[in-house]
Amino acid sequence: MWQKIIGWFKHLFSRQAPVHREENGLWWQEDKGTVKVGLASRVIEELGDITFLATPTVDEQVDRNDQLIDIEGGKAVETFKSPVTGKVSRVYEGYQDDPTSLAKAVDPLLVEIQPA
């Protein structure tokens, strides 16, 4: 019983930043000084069989509205722009190695950026 009450208080007072969802399917969230960027599952589904994924490399500088993610599926090719200016601090390379695995993920996180 106490654990439920403690969990409720933790949830009540936790200050998780909102997830920003853009019309094109890109989502991003600020988290402890880092901006996490991913794609909505619906976009991946709409693209069909994913055959190619390109993202910047770690330590690469990106500007707001620069090309950030390129993804190619059986039905279309899409390019997504960076929501912020900064330096790429992490790339989730498992998706680079096997782009088809994107279809199995829910709103996959692809890149983390340290804002400038």
Stockholm file with secondary structure:
# STOCKHOLM 1.0

chainA/1-116         MWQKIIGWFKHLFSRQAPVHREENGLWWQEDKGTVKVGLASRVIEELGDITFLATPTVDEQVDRNDQLIDIEGGKAVETFKSPVTGKVSRVYEGYQDDPTSLAKAVDPLLVEIQPA
#=GR chainA/1-116 SS CHHHHHHHHHHHHCCCCCCEECTTSEEEEEETTEEEEEECHHHHHHHCSEEEEECCCTTCEECTTSEEEEEEESSCEEEEECSSCEEEEEECHHHHHCGGGGGGSSSCEEEEEEEC
#=GC SS_cons         CHHHHHHHHHHHHCCCCCCEECTTSEEEEEETTEEEEEECHHHHHHHCSEEEEECCCTTCEECTTSEEEEEEESSCEEEEECSSCEEEEEECHHHHHCGGGGGGSSSCEEEEEEEC
//
